[in-house]
Amino acid sequence: MKQLSALLRATILGECRARLIALTATVAFLAACATTPPQRVTQYAPAADSLREARSPQVPAETRAAAYLHAAAITAPLLGSGTQETPAVNTYNTAAAELTILLRSTEGGRLWNQPLTVTSNNETYHLHLQPAGPAVWAPDYFNSFQLASSIKHPLAKKQIVQEGIGGQLVGVRTTTPRENFAPLKGISAPVTTTLDFKGQNAILTLRRPAKQPTALVEGKVRPLAADFTAPISYYSPPSNLTLVELMAALRSARYLEKTGLYFLQPYDSDRIPLVFVHGLVSSPFTWIETINGLQADPEIRKRYQFWVFGYPTGTPILYSALRLREELAKVDKLYPNHRPYVVVGHSMGGILAHAQIVTVTPEIWEKAVGPVARDILARNSNNSLVMHALIFKNNPRIKRVVFICTPHRGSEMASGGIGRLAISLISLPLNLATTLNDAVTQAELVQITGSKRLPNSVYGLQPNNPTFKVLNSAPINVPYHSIIGDRGKGDSPNSTDGVVPYWSSHFDKAQSEVIVPGPHGSTELPQTIAELDRILRLHIGLSSPAKPVVAQANR
């Protein structure tokens, strides 16, 4: 009683009437906590009434905003350390999240990012938005927000979250015309929204939990509540994903315009671009679970930004490698201040990655193929598509590469019955086929490939493809690592992942090689994610965590 009296005296002397109301609600709230199970404490009158009014679509937006502010104001003194989920924390977080969505979405954002004065329960609040800062999003950066809890996770098996203070949102940025490297659905990011009160003045802040996991909220440094799985799951796959991936291989002309590098998060000059390249009959969705698993490590999500390269996988391998090279060059031009890349390639995507870190000259081609290579190169101009695909320099801004189940020497499956069938079914885009027909005679094709048919990606995976001799004879001057599947049999070096044998995926000079107990599609394995985490931490000078971070990712 003495402590309560002292607190009331201090309140009367130094604070406004709103704080007295808040403290009265606090006493009532604490009394309810003593007699009511935690699951039902949220029904205490002040919070329940305010949230009920705030959620009513029949109430004007300004009145709803005031009710959200009132609910947050009377629970703000009860946040505690923020490390535990309590009814007060839940109410505060809910009010902050739903208020943000209401203000941003009402009538095209009429109430957004401007001083707002609203009244609820005879309490008048003056609301402002916090300007952009080192760990704060600019108020106008995102066009819309979604509750993180409203987003489903069809491809992510675990939900990577952090308990704490603030509303868990997914911010989405879309522009017309679409920004460079933006996915078709826009760029998403985790957002934690908080409310700070000083008397009747309130400040709404859009925080960046991946960059700064704690913040000063209501006068005390507290952990920020965040959902890191929801933003990556925002890029939901089509219901017929398998069919789409197959058709992108067989009828690549329909998908050429979608070829490109895509930022899965807003560009950040402080974070290292981690570029993922998928393989044959696949798509960027291959990497959702991998990226989600890596985000369980706070250092990875703080220090790296996730990009994916998407392309129709039926086109010739060196043509797809050229398109990746062009996309990275575009990044260099538009964002010259970006940090050096780390590239991760799976299967055929590993070959595309390999082609970014070696320099290939006419002499290397002539040594691998013979005089026919000299004739082809001499006949084509230096600015031709063929020359750009065949002759190239290493990208000096790539500082590390990880190969996952990559056929550096091809796969015999591509030479078998299934491979021959796939080669016959793939149709190249007309303009690409025309360019190749003009650049190489049928006699030269037969001499190089043993067939008059124009080469496509599956042909390119045959062990006799001279591209492997060319790439493997060129020195690699950056650190690279191998992750190799063996289907759980543990019989390496006599193993295979079911598609690529060990003799093809092994590189003698790799900085590290890890055998994971899985098939060719081992990108989602916990062991693969843990090894990627180790490599990425090594790249930034950190030791590996005591335990694999993927094992700590359950909610």
N, C-alpha and C positions, 0 to 999 in steps of 0.2 A: 504493500500500500504506500509506503514512503517513496519507493521508486516511481510509482504511478503518479503520485501527487507532484513530485518534482518535475516529472516529464510534462504534466499538464500545465504547471506554472510556467515552465520554459516556453511551452507552446503559446500560451496566452500572451506572454510578453513579446515573443519574437516572431510569431508566425500569424498568418491570416486565418480567417474563419474556415477556409477550405481544409487546412491541416487539422483543425480541431475535429471537423467532420470525419476526416480520414482516420484519426486516432480512435474516435468513437467506434467507427466501423471495425477497426483493428481489434478492439476489446471484444466486440460481438463475434468477430471471426474466430478469435482464439478460444472463446467460450464454446463455440460450435465444434472446434477441433477437439476439445476435451471430451465431447459426448457423442460425436458423430463419426462413423467410419470415413476414412479419407475419400472414398469414391463418391460420397454424397455431400461433402463439405462445400463443393462448388455451388450448391443450391442456397447458400446463405444469401439473405435478401438483397443487400446492396449490389453485389456482383450480378446476381441472377436477374434482377430487375433491369439493370443498365444494359446487360448483354441482350436481353430479350427485346428491349426497345431498339437497340442498335441493329439488330438483325431483321427487323420488320420492314419489308419492302413498301409497306403503305406509309411509312413515316418519311418526311422530307430528308434529303441527304444531309443537310446541315444538322438536323436534329439527331440523326443517327451518328454522325461524327462526334457530336457532343456527348452522346451516351457512351461511345467507345472510350473517349477521353476520360469520362467520369469513372468508368470501370477500371481503367488503368491507373488513374490517380489514387483511388482508394486502396488499391492493392500494391502500389509501388513501395510503400513503407514496409511491406511484408516479404520482400524478395529474398531476404537472407543472403547467404553466400552465393546462391544461384546454382549450386552443384547438385541440389536435390529437387526432384519434381514434387511440387506441393500445389494445393488448390489455388493459392494466391499467385504462384508463378504461372500456372496454366491460364488463369484468368488474364493476367497481365499480358502474356505472350499472345493469347488469342485476340485480345483487344488491339494490340499493336499491329498484328498481321492483317486482320480484317479491316481495320481503319485504313491501312495503306492501300489495300485493294479498292475499297470504297472511294477514296479520294482520287485515285488514279483513273478509275473506270467511269465515274459518274459524268454523263454528258460530255464525253470526249476529254475528260480531265479538267473540267471547269474549275474544280476546287483544288487542283493540284499545284504545288509549288508557288503558293502565294500566301500572304498573311491571312489567317482565317480566325474569326471570332465567333464562337458558338456557345450556346447555353444549354445546360442540362441540370435538372433538379435544383434550380435556382443558383447553379454555379456557372460562371462564365469563364471560358478558357480561350486563351490566345495562342494559336498554333503557328509555328514556323518550321520549315524544313532545313536541316543542316546542309550547308554547301559541301561540295566535293572536298575530300582530303586524302591523305595517304592510305587510309583504310576505310574510306567512305565513298560510296557511289555518288556521282552527281545525280540530283533529283530527276533531271530530264534524260538521263541516259537510257532508261528502259521505257518502252511503250506500254508495257502491261506487266502485271504480277499474277502469279498463281500460288495458291496454298501448296506447299510442298507435299502435304498429306493427300492432296487430291490427285497426284500423279502416280500412275501405276508403273510397275517395274517388271515388264515382261522378260527382259533379258538380263537383269541384274538379280542375282540370287540372294544378295545380302544388302541390307540398308546401312549405309555409312552415315552415322549421325553423331552429333555432339550435344549432350544435354546442357542446358543453361538458360540464359535470359534472352528474350526477344522473339519476335514472330518469325517463323521459318517460311521463307518464300522462295519462289523461283522467279527471277527477273528475266524478261524476254525483250530483246531489242530487235525490231524490224524496221527497215527503211525502204522507200521507193525512190529510185531503183535500188535493188538489193546491193548491199555493201560487198566489197571484195572479200572473198573467202567466207562469207556468211552462209550457213545452211539455208535451205529453202524456208524452213520454219523460223528463221531468225537465230540469234545467238542468245544462249541462256547462261545463267550464273546463279550461284547460291547467294541469297540476300537475307540478312537478319535485321529486322526493323525494331528499333527501340524508341521509347518515349521517356524523356527526362522532364521533370516538373520543377519549376521554381515559382512557388506561389501559384498563380493562375496561368503562368506562361508555360507552354509545353513545346519541346523541340523533338521532332520526329527525325530519326537518323537511319539511313540505309547503309548498313555496315557490310564489310567484306570479310566474312568469317574465315575464308581460306587463307587470307593474307594476314589477318590478325585475329586469333581465336578468343581473345579477351578484350574487354572495353570498360571504360568508366561509365557506369550506368547508375543513375540516382546516387551519385557521390561515392560509389564503391566499385573497384575493379572486379568484374564478374565474368565468368565464361559465357560465351555467346551460344545460344541454341542454334544449331545448323543442321541441315540435311544436304549431304553432298551427293547422294544418289539421285535425288529428284531431278536436278538439272541435266544430268547425263541421260536419264530416262525420259526426259522431255522429248528427246529425239526418238519417238516410238517407231518401230519398224512397221512396214505394211503387213497386213494379215497374210499375204501371199509372198513373203520374203524369199522363200526358197525358189519359187517360180521366177521372181524378178531377177534373182542372182543368176539363174540358169539362162534366162533370155538375154541378159546383159553379156553373157559369154557367147551365145549362139548368134545373136542378132545385135551386134555391138553398135551398129549405125544408129539405132534408136536411143542409145544412151550416151553417145559421144558428147552431147552438149552438157551433160552432168559431170564430165571429167573435171576434176579440180581438187584443190586443197581446201579443206573446210576447217574453220576454227570452231571448236566446241565450247569455247569460252571467250569472253572479250579479250582482245589483244592486250598484253601487258609487257612492256619493255623490260621489266625487272625479272621476268620469269623465263626459264629455258624452254624453247619450243621442243616438244616431244612429238615427233611425227610418226604416225602408224600407217603402214602400207599393207593392205590385205592381199590375199592370194587368189588363185583361180576359182571361178564360180563362187565368189564371195563378195562382200561389200563392207563398207565401214562399220556396219552393225556388228561385225565380227569382234570388234574391240570394246564393246560396251562393258562386258563383264570384266575384261582386263583392266580398263581404265577405272572402273568402279572399285576394283580390288586395290589398285595402287593408291586410290584416294584415302584408304584407311590409314595411310602413313601421313601424319600432319606435315612432315618435312617435304614430302613429294608434292602434296597439293599446294604447299606454300611456294615451292621453288620451281615448279614446272607448270607449263600450260599445254593442253592436249589438242593436237591437230590430227586430222585424218586425211589421207589421199584416197579419193574414189575414182574408179575408172572401169570401163567395160572390159572384162578380162579375156575376151576372145581375140583382141588385136595382138600383133606381134610384140614380143617382150621388149625389144629395144625401142619400139615406138612408144609403148607405155612408159618406159624409163625416160624417154625424151619429154613426154608430157609432165612427168614429175619434175624433171630438171627445169622445165619452163615455169612451173608453178613456184618452185623455190626461188627462181630468179626474180619472179614478180614480187615475192615477199621482200627480197633484198632491195628492190627498187622502191616499194611503197613504205617499207619499215626498215630503213637502213640502220636503225639503232637496235635491232633485235639481237638477242643473245644467240650464240652459236647453237646449232641444232644437235639433237640426238635423234636418230632414226631407228625405228623398230620395224622389221619386215617379216611377214609370215609366208612361208611357202614361196610361190612365185613372186610375192611382194618383196621377199628377201633378195631376189635377183635384181629387182628394180632398185632396191637400196644399194646393192653392190655396185651397180652401174653409176651411182652418184659419187663414189669415193675412189675411183680409179681414172686414170687418163689413158685413153685408147687412141693410138695413132695409126696411120695407113700401114706403117711397117709391121705393126702387130697383126693386122688383118692379113697382110700378105704372107707373113710367116705361118699363120694358122690355116689359111685357105689356099694359098698359092697365087699364081699369076692372075687367076680370074678375079681376085679381089682388087688387084691393081687396075685391071681393065674397067671394072665397075666404078671404082672411085675416080678414075681419070675421066670417065664419060659424064659424070654428074658434077654440077657446079657446087662450089663451096656453100652456097646458100640454099641448096636443095634440101628437101625433107630427108632424103636418104642419107646425105652427108651428115646432117645434124644428128641423125639417129645412130650412125656408125662411128663417127669421129667426135670425141668429146673430152673435156678436161674434168678432173675431179673437182668437187665443190669444197673449197677450203673452209667454208663455214659449218660444215658437218664435222663434229669432233668425236663422235662415238656412234657405233652401229651395233644393233643386236639382231642376230638371225635366229628365227624360230622355225624349225623343221624346213629348212631351205635346201632345195636340190641344186647345190653348186655344180654338180656334174650330171644333172638330169635325173630322170626317173624312167626305169624300164617300162613302167605302166603306160607311159605315153607312146611307146613303140608297140604295145600289144594290141589286142583286138579292141578293147575299150578306147584306147588312144586313137587308133585309126578311125573308129566310128566318130569320135568327137571331132577329129580333124576334118572329116567329110561333112559334118553338120554345121560347122562354124562358117558364117558368112561375113566377110570383111566389108566395111563401109565402101561404097562405090568409089569415092574420091581417093581413098587410100589404096584400093586395089588398082585403080588406074595409074596412080603414081608409081606403084611397085612394078607394074607391067611396063611402064615407060623406062624405068631405071634399070631393069634386069631382064635379059633375054631368057627365053625358055631353055635354051641350051645351057646358059649359066646357072639357071635354077636347078636343072638336072644335075649339073656338075657339083653344085654346093649341097643340095638337099636330097638328091636322088629322086626327085619328083618334079613334074611340071606345075603342080599346085602351088599357089602362093603360100608362103609360110604364115601360120597363125600361132597363137600362144601355145596350144597343145603340141604342135610340131616343135616349137621352141624348147619344150621340156624333154625332148628325146636326147639321150646321152650323146648322140653323134652330132648334135647341133654345134657348129663351130663357134657360136657365141660363148660357150663355156670355156673353150680354149683361150679365147681372146680375153675374157674377163679374168680368168684365173691366172693368166700370165702377167697381168699388169699389177704392180705392187700396190698394196694398201698401206697408207701412211697414218692411219688413225686407229685407235684401239677398237677391236671388235670382239664380240662374244657369240657363242653358239648355245642355243637351247634345243635339245634333240629328243624326240619321242621314241620310245621303244615298246609301246603297248603294254607296259608293266611286266615284261618278261625278263628284263635285266640281263639280256644276253649280248650287249654291245661288246666288241665291235661287229658282231655278226647280226645285229638287230636291224629292224626297220620300224617305221611308224605306221606301216601299212600302205604308204604311198612312196615315201622317200627312204631309201636304205641309208644306214650309217655311213657307208663309204662315200655317199654323195653329200651328206650334210656336214661331215667332219671337215674342219680346217685345222691344219697343224699349228698355225701361228695365232690362233684365237687366244685372247687373254684369258678366257675361261670357257669351259665347256661343261654343261650340266645335262645329264640324262634324266628326263622326267618320265614317269610311268603312265604314258598316255599315247593316244593315237595321233594321226597327222594333225587333227584339229585341237592341239593342246594349248591354245592361247588362253583358255579359261581355267586351266588347272591351277589349284592353289600353289603347287610347286613352281609353276611357270611364273606366276605373279610374284611369289616370294623372291625368285631369282632376279626378275626385273627390278624389284624394289632394291635388292642388294646392289645391282649394277648402277642404278640411278643414284643411290646414296654414295656409292664409290665415286661417281662422276662429280659430285659436289663436295667431296672430301669428308664424308660422314661414314662412320662404321655402321654395320648392319644392326638392326634392333635385336634385342635378346631373343625375341620370339618372332616368327613370321607374322607380319602385320595382318595378313588375311585371317588369321585365327582369332583376332580380336575385333572383328568387324561386325559381329552380331549385335542386334539391338535387344 
